[in-house]
Amino acid sequence: MILSIALGFAMLSTGNDVKGLVCPMTAEEVNSSSQTIDFAGTRFAMCCGGCPDMFKRDPSAAIKSEKLVGKTFGVFLFDPVSNKRIDDKAAKGGTSDYKGTRYLFANMAEKEKFDANPKLFVKAPTKEVLYCAVAGEAIKNYAAAGGFVDVADTRYYMCCPDCLAKFKANPSEFTAKVTAKVSKPAAMDSPK
């Protein structure tokens, strides 16, 4: 039993602790064995088997529900200051919960920067590109991305930190290469 619980937590964790999180569909507390869905770079844990399909139908509406006000219901898969992919083990700077989402930080300096002005780092682009414009390769899911950059109303995911740095240095060089790959954020099962 203890091994099952530990394995369930490890599978969910792909980097994110669920302590204090609620299901975005019911606002009920979730546990480490909960199924998770990724949407717009954020991981959401579901309380029961019926919630994932309902969430996938309209994730944007689900996360705007009045019953979620004041609760934390998602974990952002990236450090919002460095824009790099992060998980619990790499979150040496701890976490901050802001407007329903838990953010993880690589170090305390990034957490302090975020906490001083979260609005500066929290954006909700309406479009995204799950394709590294620098390396020219598809990114199979949010968890596989090495980082992201927001340009206007579009979030561009990169395959690795090196590509992230190159893209940040000159976004206009790369955005034009992937205009055909721009789409709305999609809800998808979290990788196992």
N, C-alpha and C positions, 0 to 999 in steps of 0.2 A: 504493500500500500504506500509506504513512504517513498519507495523507489518510483512508483507510478506518479506520485505528486511531483517529485523532483524532476522526472523526465518531462512531465507536462509543462512545468515551469520553464525548463530549458528550451522546449520547442517554442513556446510563446515568446520567450525572451529574445529571439533573434535580435534581441536586444532591448526588451522593454518590460520593466516591472509593472505589474497591474495593481499593486497595492493602492487603494483609494480610488480606483477607476470604476466607472459605471458603464453599463451598456447604453449606446446611443439610441436604442430603440425603446427601452423600457425604463431607463434610469436606475436599474437594479445593479447592485454591486456584482462585479465579475471576479473570477478567480483564475489561477494560473493555468487551468486546463481549458479555459474558454477558447473557442474558435476565434481567430482574428481575421479582419479584413483591412486591407490597406487602401487608402483613398487620398489623393492629393498629397502624398508624402507623409501621411499620418496613419498610424495603426490604431484600429478600434477593436476592442474585445467585445464579444457578444455573450449574453447571459444564457441563451438556450439555442437549440437547433433551428428554431423558426426565424430567428432574428437576422442571420446573414442574408438570406434571400430578400427579405423586406428591406434591409439596409441597402443592398446593391441596386434595388429598383430606383431609389432616389436618395443617395447619400447626402446631397446638399441640403435637402429638406429635413432629413433626419437630424442632422447636427445643429439645425436651427430651432429645434423643438423647445418650447417654453419649459418643459419638465427638466431640461438639462441646465437651466440657469443656475449658476453657483456650484456646479459639479464639474469634475474633471472626467472626460470621456474619451480622450485620445492621447496618443504619445507620438510626437513628431520624430521622425526617423533621422533627422539631421540636426547638427548643432546650428542654431539659427544665427550665430555670429560668424562662424567660419564657413558655414554652408556645407560642411563636410558630413558624410554619413557617420553616425555614432551609435553605439549601443551601451547598455548599462555598464559593462566592464570598462569601457573607455571614458565614461562620464566622471572624470576625476573632479570636475567642478560642481557636481551635484545636479539638482533639477530645480526648475521653477514651473509652477502651474499658472497659466494665464489664459483667461477666457475659454476654459474648457479643455485646453491642451497642455500636456506636460512636455516641457522642453529639457533636453539633456545638454550638458556642457563639458567640453574637453578639459577646461581648467576654470579656476575661480575668477580670473580676470574677465573671461567671456561671460560668465554668469553675472558678474557685477555690472558689466556693460549692458547686458540685456535688462537686468532688473532696474537700472536707472531710467530706461526708456524702451519698454517692450514694443511699443507701436512702431518704432524704427525698424525692428527686425521681423515683425509678424505681418506677413502679407498673404493675401488669398487670391493669387492669379486665377483668372477664369479659363486659361488655356495652358497646355503643357506640351513638352516634347520629350518622350522617353526614347531618345536617340542621341548619342553623343555626337554633336556637330563637329567636334575637334577630331576625334578618332574615326568617325564615320561608321559607328557600329550601334546596333540596336541594344537597348537596355531592357531586359525582360520584365523587370518589375522595380518598384521603388527601392526595395531593400538591396537590389543589385547595383544601384547607382552609387557612385563615389562622392557625389555632391550635386549642387544645383546653383543656378544663377537666375534671378528674376530680371527680365527686361520688359518694360512696359507691363502689359497684362498677361505675359507668358512666362512660365517657369521652364527653364531648360535644364535637363538632368545630364550630368556628365558621367562617364564610365569610371573615372579615377581622379584623384587630387591633382595630378599633373595637368590633365585636360581642364580641370576646373580653373587652375591658375592661368592657363593660356586663354581660356574663354573670357575670364574676368578682365584680362589685359586689353582685349579688343573685341567686345561682343559683336559689333556690327560685321566683323569679318566672318563670323560663324552663323549668325542668325539667318542670313539670306540663304545659306546652304540647306536649311531644313524647313523652309516654309511649308512644303507639302506634308510634313510630318506633324504639324501643329494640330492638336485635338483638345477636346474637353477632358478634364481629369476623369479617370475611370476607376471604379471600385473593383478590387481583385482580391482573391484569396491570398493571404500572407504565405510566403514560402515556408515550407516545413523545415 
